Amino acid sequence: MAVCDDEENIRFLIKKLIGMQDADCRIMEFSSGGELLRFWEQEGREQIDILFLDISMEGINGMETAGQIRKWKEERDETLWGSLPLLIFITGYPEYMPKAFSVNAFQYLVKPVNETEFAEVFTQAVRECRHLEMKKNTEPKTVLLRDGNATRNVPVDEIYYIESSNRKIIVFMRDGKTECYGKISEFEDQLGEGFFRIHKGYLVNMRYVERYSRTEVRMKDGSSLLISKYKYQDFVKAYLEYISEDGR
């Protein structure tokens, strides 16, 4: 685990908040993007599973640092999504966050960092780390998408959500979206655990739920999806059960 921020007080705060989560881990500190990249290039890419990274550092900023890490991963033909380290941006400028998905950010925290929000994001990150470790030893579950004569086998973990629109199915994934023929109820039956039908037109992967209210579900790709008032209570129950499962 690592914290990269050019403000010492922020690094101290993040380490303190990590310690409050009862996490047994080694925490590395970097005071600049350049320092982190030198460590990463020489020896560190296998040693960091969760990276807290400030966007607006002096010199090489956080977005540029993350972009370089992405470039190195591409050069090694490594997976960009669904791989370690999990990148959590720290920023005082929330308007920058839409750009975070271009460098495969997992989550973000806005300064001043709120203890409750930090605990929620940290729990999500630890759960995702466990999930990725388990995936190394298992075959990924896939779903077959058919569009005319073309077929595509898509890993279930790549799907954010599925939308039913004008008798067609739109599958929103990490690398974009694709359209196919079928019924959303058929996908609901096929995908099963880990997915929830929040509305007659939306089936969401609970792994990518960022937050929710009585009227909408916010996904980690930035999408806001309408939730049916008749589905809300069942969704909350299913989501809380999902996040409480061991290894999630």
Secondary structure as UniProt FT lines:
FT   STRAND          2..4
FT   HELIX           8..19
FT   TURN            20..22
FT   STRAND          28..30
FT   HELIX           33..39
FT   HELIX           40..44
FT   TURN            45..47
FT   STRAND          50..54
FT   HELIX           62..75
FT   TURN            76..77
FT   STRAND          86..91
FT   HELIX           94..103
FT   STRAND          107..110
FT   HELIX           115..135
FT   TURN            136..137
FT   STRAND          142..147
FT   TURN            148..149
FT   STRAND          150..155
FT   HELIX           156..158
FT   STRAND          159..165
FT   TURN            166..167
FT   STRAND          168..173
FT   TURN            174..175
FT   STRAND          176..180
FT   HELIX           184..191
FT   TURN            193..194
FT   STRAND          195..199
FT   TURN            200..201
FT   STRAND          202..205
FT   HELIX           206..208
FT   STRAND          209..212
FT   STRAND          216..219
FT   TURN            220..221
FT   STRAND          224..226
FT   TURN            229..231
FT   HELIX           232..244
FT   TURN            246..247
//
